[in-house]
């Protein structure tokens, strides 16, 4: 969870329970990689989790899937 907190803008406020959900989603996302993803990948995943949480998504499994789907979509554009 600390990595998620690091990326949250000071203008945003999430309660501790929601931060826990976001941290769970982030951890789930990283566990799907066979090796530790790069800083850029971790940043992209964290950013997407924050964006999806701001849009109202609250389930850690769905946040995980959404963050990876958005990341994969970005990867395919390069």
C-alpha positions in Angstrom: 0.0 0.0 0.0 2.8 2.6 0.6 3.5 2.7 -3.1 -0.2 3.6 -3.8 -0.1 6.3 -1.2 3.0 7.8 -2.7 1.1 8.4 -6.0 -2.0 10.0 -4.5 -2.2 13.7 -5.1 -2.4 15.8 -1.9 -5.7 17.1 -3.2 -7.3 13.7 -3.0 -8.5 12.1 0.2 -9.2 8.4 0.6 -10.3 6.9 3.9 -8.1 4.1 5.5 -10.5 1.4 4.4 -10.4 2.5 0.8 -6.6 2.8 0.9 -6.5 -0.8 2.1 -8.6 -1.8 -0.9 -6.3 0.1 -3.2 -3.3 -1.5 -1.7 -4.8 -4.9 -2.0 -5.5 -4.3 -5.7 -2.0 -3.1 -6.3 -0.5 -6.1 -4.5 -2.7 -8.5 -6.5 -1.6 -6.8 -9.7 2.1 -7.2 -9.0 1.6 -10.9 -8.0 0.6 -11.7 -11.5 4.0 -10.8 -12.9 6.6 -13.6 -13.1 9.3 -11.1 -12.0 9.3 -7.7 -10.4 7.9 -5.1 -12.9 9.9 -2.0 -13.7 9.3 1.3 -11.9 7.4 2.6 -14.9 5.0 -0.4 -14.9 4.4 -0.2 -11.2 3.7 3.5 -11.6 1.3 2.9 -14.4 -0.6 0.3 -12.4 -0.8 2.5 -9.3 -2.0 5.4 -11.3 -4.7 3.3 -12.9 -5.9 2.0 -9.6 -6.1 5.6 -8.3 -8.1 6.7 -11.4 -10.5 3.8 -11.2 -11.0 4.4 -7.5 -11.8 8.0 -8.2 -14.4 6.8 -10.7 -16.1 4.8 -8.0 -14.7 1.3 -8.4 -14.2 -0.3 -4.9 -13.6 -4.0 -5.4 -9.9 -5.0 -5.2 -10.2 -7.7 -7.8 -12.0 -5.5 -10.3 -9.5 -2.7 -9.6 -6.6 -5.1 -10.2 -8.2 -6.3 -13.5 -9.0 -2.8 -14.6 -5.5 -1.5 -13.9 -3.9 -4.3 -15.8 -6.3 -4.0 -18.7 -5.5 -0.3 -19.0 -1.8 -1.0 -18.8 -2.0 -3.7 -21.4 -4.0 -1.4 -23.7 -1.2 1.3 -23.3 1.5 -1.3 -24.1 -0.2 -2.3 -27.3 -0.1 1.3 -28.6 3.7 1.3 -28.7 
